[in-house]
């Protein structure tokens, strides 16, 4: 069920822009506001989907660049296939 909302304390610049946009597009002020709200919600939804969180990094552990290089160096020979393993 739709609910009526009241927006108060908008400055004159904002209300003036909304009224001009309504005149420019031929829409009502209410329709302009509805469209702005939906666009803002969609933008926030997309932003939330793209946001990366790092709050569990300390639990999972992270390596510095040097630690990563050291690990790659330590396992480099594991990528080679031993000739004695193949008949």
TIDREN-174693 format. One line per 8 residues: number of its first residue (from 1); their letters; for each residue x, y, z of N, C-alpha, C, CB. Coordinates in steps of 0.001 Angstrom, whole numbers. Glycine has a CB too. Example, Ala and Ser with C-alpha at 12.3 -4.5 7.8 and 13.67 -1.06 7.14 Angstrom:
1	AS	13190:-5690:7800:12300:-4500:7800:13200:-3300:7800:11308:-4473:9046; 12850:-2250:7080:13670:-1060:7140:12900:30:7870:14084:-598:5725
This chain:
1	XXXXXXXX	854:-1181:0:0:0:0:894:1235:0:-969:3:1230; 626:2151:-888:1411:3378:-986:1156:4265:225:1079:4134:-2285; 2188:4939:645:2088:5822:1799:2446:7235:1372:3007:5343:2952; 1672:8200:1822:1956:9604:1529:3100:10071:2421:689:10491:1738; 4014:10841:1833:5148:11372:2572:5161:12886:2464:6469:10778:2053; 5693:13516:3477:5888:14957:3457:7381:15228:3590:5078:15662:4595; 7907:16032:2696:9312:16405:2765:9373:17870:3159:10051:16144:1404; 10039:18141:4267:10106:19520:4743:11545:19992:4773:9472:19650:6135
9	XXXXXXXX	11712:21273:4915:13002:21934:5082:13918:21790:3869:13692:21387:6293; 13351:21804:2672:14159:21879:1463:14448:23348:1196:13439:21206:242; 15675:23650:820:15976:25056:573:15360:25516:-752:17500:25285:565; 15339:26796:-940:14675:27408:-2092:15326:26985:-3411:14701:28933:-1966; 16609:26775:-3411:17296:26344:-4624:16772:24986:-5082:18814:26279:-4390; 16619:24083:-4143:16146:22730:-4468:14699:22774:-4933:16284:21793:-3249; 13854:23456:-4185:12445:23500:-4581:12276:24218:-5921:11607:24199:-3496; 13078:25227:-6156:13028:25920:-7445:13421:25006:-8587:13934:27136:-7427
17	XXXXXXXX	14481:24215:-8383:14913:23284:-9425:13836:22243:-9695:16226:22597:-9026; 13216:21725:-8640:12168:20714:-8802:10991:21298:-9586:11692:20191:-7421; 10613:22509:-9263:9497:23152:-9983:9862:23394:-11441:9111:24488:-9309; 11073:23844:-11700:11512:24048:-13089:11552:22735:-13863:12893:24708:-13119; 12015:21680:-13222:12067:20365:-13862:10653:19867:-14177:12805:19351:-12956; 9728:20123:-13292:8335:19731:-13538:7784:20493:-14737:7458:19992:-12285; 8057:21774:-14830:7594:22567:-15977:8274:22110:-17261:7863:24067:-15742; 9562:21869:-17185:10319:21469:-18373:9827:20143:-18937:11802:21369:-18044
25	XXXXXXXX	9533:19182:-18058:9142:17848:-18496:7636:17669:-18648:9662:16837:-17532; 6875:18634:-18147:5415:18508:-18208:4860:17547:-17168:4996:18052:-19581; 5668:17230:-16195:5222:16327:-15128:4835:17147:-13903:6333:15291:-14767; 4129:16495:-13006:3807:17158:-11745:5042:17162:-10849:2614:16457:-11035; 5041:18050:-9864:6136:18092:-8895:6239:16744:-8196:5924:19234:-7860; 5109:16159:-7871:5096:14851:-7209:5765:13780:-8072:3655:14435:-6884; 5484:13804:-9365:6077:12821:-10271:7595:13029:-10384:5419:12913:-11665; 8038:14277:-10437:9475:14564:-10481:10140:14023:-9222:9735:16091:-10622
33	XXXXXXXX	9548:14280:-8076:10115:13786:-6823:10125:12263:-6776:9332:14336:-5635; 9061:11627:-7228:8994:10171:-7248:10124:9605:-8118:7613:9697:-7770; 10319:10221:-9298:11369:9758:-10205:12751:9936:-9569:11296:10518:-11547; 12982:11057:-8904:14262:11290:-8232:14509:10277:-7106:14306:12714:-7669; 13473:9963:-6361:13614:8992:-5273:13957:7614:-5833:12317:8922:-4435; 13243:7183:-6874:13517:5877:-7459:14926:5808:-8048:12486:5557:-8533; 15344:6872:-8707:16708:6903:-9263:17751:6835:-8155:16921:8177:-10105; 17525:7572:-7096:18457:7556:-5970:18526:6188:-5316:18057:8596:-4942
41	XXXXXXXX	17391:5535:-5150:17376:4198:-4561:18101:3195:-5452:15937:3740:-4318; 17906:3296:-6750:18580:2401:-7686:20089:2621:-7648:18047:2612:-9111; 20508:3872:-7601:21946:4176:-7530:22543:3620:-6241:22188:5704:-7616; 21858:3743:-5133:22342:3219:-3856:22387:1696:-3875:21453:3706:-2704; 21408:1054:-4505:21388:-401:-4607:22589:-890:-5407:20076:-882:-5256; 22863:-241:-6525:24012:-625:-7345:25325:-401:-6592:24016:167:-8661; 25394:685:-5884:26595:990:-5095:26813:-71:-4020:26480:2389:-4447; 25740:-501:-3374:25848:-1513:-2325:26292:-2852:-2894:24515:-1672:-1599
49	XXXXXXXX	25863:-3178:-4096:26259:-4432:-4729:27735:-4418:-5103:25407:-4693:-5967; 28272:-3265:-5418:29654:-3149:-5839:30611:-2971:-4665:29799:-1999:-6792; 30085:-2676:-3505:30926:-2372:-2359:31653:-3624:-1881:30089:-1773:-1225; 32921:-3507:-1630:33721:-4603:-1104:33956:-4344:372:35070:-4751:-1874; 33836:-5393:1133:34019:-5273:2565:35348:-5911:2970:32845:-5927:3319; 35970:-5337:3956:37244:-5833:4434:37206:-6110:5934:38345:-4840:4110; 36006:-6237:6482:35897:-6404:7921:36330:-7788:8406:34488:-6144:8347; 36438:-8778:7525:36866:-10111:7927:38289:-10434:7468:35908:-11140:7380
57	XXXXXXXX	38962:-9473:6888:40316:-9709:6388:41250:-10227:7476:40881:-8432:5797; 41134:-9695:8679:42038:-10121:9741:41785:-11571:10135:41888:-9216:10958; 40559:-12050:9962:40268:-13445:10277:40777:-14376:9184:38769:-13642:10475; 40651:-13957:7941:41077:-14782:6824:42574:-14679:6610:40340:-14386:5559; 43140:-13603:7037:44573:-13382:6873:44873:-12722:5536:45335:-14701:6991; 45865:-11908:5540:46314:-11259:4311:47831:-11298:4281:45787:-9792:4214; 48368:-11287:3096:49811:-11302:2929:50273:-9981:2357:50249:-12460:2029; 51441:-9610:2759:52068:-8446:2138:52592:-8885:777:53222:-7855:3037
65	XXXXXXXX	53012:-7938:-27:53584:-8260:-1334:54815:-9144:-1157:53950:-6968:-2108; 55644:-8825:-173:56859:-9604:76:56514:-11036:478:57712:-8937:1171; 55505:-11207:1348:55109:-12552:1768:54558:-13354:589:54062:-12474:2891; 53807:-12700:-275:53299:-13371:-1461:54411:-13801:-2396:52339:-12473:-2191; 55380:-12928:-2596:56529:-13266:-3439:57315:-14438:-2852:57448:-12045:-3607; 57504:-14411:-1552:58239:-15490:-881:57506:-16828:-1047:58425:-15165:622; 56196:-16810:-905:55414:-18034:-1067:55507:-18557:-2500:53947:-17785:-688; 55334:-17677:-3482:55429:-18104:-4878:56804:-18688:-5193:55137:-16929:-5811
73	XXXXXXXX	57835:-18098:-4622:59189:-18610:-4819:59323:-20006:-4188:60234:-17632:-4211; 58741:-20200:-3007:58854:-21469:-2289:58144:-22603:-3022:58285:-21329:-886; 57055:-22307:-3744:56312:-23379:-4416:56616:-23466:-5915:54824:-23172:-4215; 57539:-22673:-6394:57842:-22639:-7833:58223:-24017:-8351:58972:-21646:-8120; 59011:-24776:-7600:59440:-26082:-8091:58302:-27110:-8070:60611:-26588:-7258; 57212:-26844:-7391:56081:-27760:-7362:55334:-27781:-8694:55130:-27379:-6241; 55552:-26794:-9525:54884:-26725:-10819:55596:-27564:-11877:54794:-25283:-11281; 56785:-28060:-11543:57544:-28877:-12489:57180:-30339:-12313:59060:-28674:-12301
81	XXXXXXX	57013:-31038:-13426:56681:-32450:-13387:57983:-33253:-13403:55756:-32844:-14582; 58106:-34128:-12411:59297:-34951:-12322:59305:-36023:-13429:59382:-35608:-10932; 60417:-36170:-14110:60528:-37136:-15205:60343:-38562:-14702:61883:-37000:-15904; 60715:-38817:-13453:60591:-40162:-12917:59145:-40543:-12582:61446:-40294:-11689; 58224:-39592:-12639:56819:-39884:-12373:56089:-40412:-13596:56126:-38649:-11868; 56696:-40277:-14771:56051:-40720:-16018:56831:-41874:-16623:55945:-39553:-17034; 56162:-42957:-16935:56859:-44122:-17505:57367:-43897:-18909:55952:-45307:-17506
